[in-house]
Amino acid sequence: MYTINRLIADNAGLVVALDWVYSNADGSISAQHRLSAPEEGSTLLPFEDVTEEVALGWLTAQLANTTEEFDAAIAKRKAEQEYADQLAAYTVSSEGAPVPYSEPVDESAS
C-alpha cells in the first residue's frame, strides 16, 4: 500500500516531487520521487486540487519499481535483520571456551 507523506511544490504552486511510503505486513520503504515534467498539452491541476488519490496516481504511473520488487526488498531486509538479531558476541578466553561478551561496566559514572 502506498501513501503520500508530503507534496513538494515550486514557487508557481506546481507539485514537483512526492515523499512516499510503500508498506506491507513486513515493513516499509520510503523515498522522495521527483515527478517527470508534464506532457505537452496536458493540463495541470491547481495545487489545492491535488488530492492524495491524484498524487498516488502520478506516483504509481511514474515509479520504475513494481510492488513485487518492493515486497521482495522488504522481505530481504526483514530476513537480514532477523539474522543480525540472532547473532551473539563471544569473548575469546585463554582459560577455556569462549564466553558470552558483556559490555564493561563504567563504575566511575556512579
C-alpha positions as CSV (number, residue, x, y, z in Angstrom):
1,M,0.0,0.0,0.0
2,Y,1.3,3.4,-1.0
3,T,0.8,6.6,1.0
4,I,2.0,10.2,0.3
5,N,3.6,11.9,3.3
6,R,4.3,15.3,1.6
7,L,3.9,17.2,-1.6
8,I,6.9,19.3,-2.7
9,A,5.9,22.3,-4.8
10,D,7.8,25.1,-6.6
11,N,7.1,28.8,-6.4
12,A,4.4,28.6,-9.1
13,G,2.5,26.1,-6.9
14,L,3.3,23.1,-9.2
15,V,3.9,19.8,-7.5
16,V,7.4,18.7,-8.4
17,A,8.1,15.8,-6.0
18,L,6.3,13.4,-3.6
19,D,7.5,11.9,-0.4
20,W,6.0,8.5,-0.3
21,V,5.9,5.2,1.7
22,Y,5.2,1.7,0.5
23,S,4.1,-0.6,3.3
24,N,3.2,-4.3,3.6
25,A,2.8,-6.5,6.7
26,D,6.6,-7.0,7.0
27,G,7.7,-3.4,6.8
28,S,8.0,-0.3,4.6
29,I,10.2,1.5,2.1
30,S,10.1,5.3,1.7
31,A,11.7,7.8,-0.6
32,Q,11.2,11.0,-2.5
33,H,10.1,10.8,-6.1
34,R,10.8,13.7,-8.4
35,L,7.9,13.9,-10.9
36,S,8.6,14.0,-14.6
37,A,7.6,17.1,-16.5
38,P,4.0,17.0,-17.7
39,E,3.4,16.0,-21.3
40,E,3.0,18.7,-23.9
41,G,-0.6,19.9,-23.9
42,S,-1.6,18.4,-20.6
43,T,-3.5,20.4,-18.1
44,L,-2.0,20.8,-14.6
45,L,-4.4,20.7,-11.6
46,P,-4.4,23.7,-9.3
47,F,-2.3,22.9,-6.2
48,E,-5.4,22.8,-4.0
49,D,-6.9,20.1,-6.2
50,V,-4.0,17.7,-5.8
51,T,-5.5,15.1,-3.5
52,E,-3.7,12.0,-2.2
53,E,-5.6,9.9,-4.8
54,V,-4.3,12.2,-7.6
55,A,-0.7,12.2,-6.2
56,L,-0.8,8.4,-5.8
57,G,-1.9,8.1,-9.4
58,W,1.1,10.1,-10.5
59,L,3.5,8.1,-8.3
60,T,2.4,4.7,-9.4
61,A,2.4,5.7,-13.1
62,Q,6.0,7.0,-12.8
63,L,7.8,4.7,-10.3
64,A,10.3,2.4,-12.0
65,N,9.8,-0.3,-9.4
66,T,6.8,-2.6,-9.0
67,T,5.1,-3.5,-5.8
68,E,6.6,-7.0,-6.2
69,E,10.1,-5.6,-6.2
70,F,9.3,-3.5,-3.1
71,D,7.8,-6.6,-1.4
72,A,11.0,-8.6,-2.2
73,A,13.2,-5.7,-0.9
74,I,11.2,-5.5,2.3
75,A,11.3,-9.3,2.8
76,K,15.1,-9.3,2.2
77,R,15.7,-6.5,4.7
78,K,13.5,-8.3,7.2
79,A,15.4,-11.6,6.8
80,E,18.7,-9.7,7.1
81,Q,17.5,-8.1,10.3
82,E,16.2,-11.3,11.8
83,Y,19.6,-12.9,11.0
84,A,21.5,-10.0,12.6
85,D,19.2,-10.1,15.7
86,Q,20.1,-13.7,16.4
87,L,23.9,-13.2,16.3
88,A,25.7,-13.3,19.6
89,A,29.2,-12.0,20.5
90,Y,31.7,-14.0,22.5
91,T,35.0,-13.2,24.1
92,V,37.9,-15.5,23.5
93,S,39.5,-16.8,26.6
94,S,42.9,-18.4,27.1
95,E,41.4,-20.3,30.0
96,G,38.8,-22.3,28.1
97,A,35.9,-22.0,25.8
98,P,34.7,-18.6,24.5
99,V,32.2,-16.9,26.9
100,P,29.3,-14.5,26.0
101,Y,30.5,-11.0,25.6
102,S,29.2,-8.4,28.0
103,E,29.8,-4.6,28.0
104,P,32.2,-3.4,30.6
105,V,30.6,-1.5,33.5
106,D,31.8,2.0,34.0
107,E,31.8,2.3,37.8
108,S,33.2,5.9,37.7
109,A,29.8,7.1,36.4
110,S,28.1,6.3,39.7
